């Protein structure tokens, strides 16, 4: 099995995408190891702030108001650009790379300034699990999803 794989796309500001894990190999869970955002229009020509969140919960978590106490939140990302020479570009992502993903995730993005679509990319790493570990990972994600 590949060591890592990427999911990427472009999503309208304020909208969600389902990151589908139903077709992947049985006996494996996945870890989110990278979450990045990038603008889709006039890069470097205007001030912009892009925000994203990934959740294992039932509903999306607004990336403009993430709550790190919510166990379902497993990733956030920010990409900002300003014409100011003091703060030209900021980009970061925070991921819970210990969370074992066995079910679908919800990604939400927001372009805080222009409202145009946001490009996103997530990198995942497969983790081989025993039957018992897989049952525990499935149960944990179900409990997070069911809250």
Secondary structure as the mmCIF struct_conf table of DSSP 4:
data_model
#
loop_
_struct_conf.conf_type_id
_struct_conf.id
_struct_conf.beg_label_comp_id
_struct_conf.beg_label_asym_id
_struct_conf.beg_label_seq_id
_struct_conf.end_label_comp_id
_struct_conf.end_label_asym_id
_struct_conf.end_label_seq_id
BEND BEND1 UNK A 3 UNK A 3
STRN STRN1 UNK A 4 UNK A 11
TURN_TY1_P TURN_TY1_P1 UNK A 13 UNK A 14
STRN STRN2 UNK A 16 UNK A 19
TURN_TY1_P TURN_TY1_P2 UNK A 22 UNK A 23
BEND BEND2 UNK A 24 UNK A 24
HELX_LH_PP_P HELX_LH_PP_P1 UNK A 25 UNK A 25
TURN_TY1_P TURN_TY1_P3 UNK A 26 UNK A 27
STRN STRN3 UNK A 28 UNK A 38
BEND BEND3 UNK A 40 UNK A 42
TURN_TY1_P TURN_TY1_P4 UNK A 43 UNK A 45
BEND BEND4 UNK A 46 UNK A 46
STRN STRN4 UNK A 48 UNK A 55
BEND BEND5 UNK A 56 UNK A 59
HELX_RH_3T_P HELX_RH_3T_P1 UNK A 63 UNK A 65
TURN_TY1_P TURN_TY1_P5 UNK A 68 UNK A 69
TURN_TY1_P TURN_TY1_P6 UNK A 71 UNK A 72
STRN STRN5 UNK A 73 UNK A 81
BEND BEND6 UNK A 83 UNK A 83
BEND BEND7 UNK A 85 UNK A 85
TURN_TY1_P TURN_TY1_P7 UNK A 86 UNK A 87
STRN STRN6 UNK A 89 UNK A 95
TURN_TY1_P TURN_TY1_P8 UNK A 97 UNK A 98
STRN STRN7 UNK A 101 UNK A 101
BEND BEND8 UNK A 103 UNK A 103
STRN STRN8 UNK A 105 UNK A 111
TURN_TY1_P TURN_TY1_P9 UNK A 112 UNK A 114
STRN STRN9 UNK A 118 UNK A 128
HELX_RH_AL_P HELX_RH_AL_P1 UNK A 131 UNK A 146
#
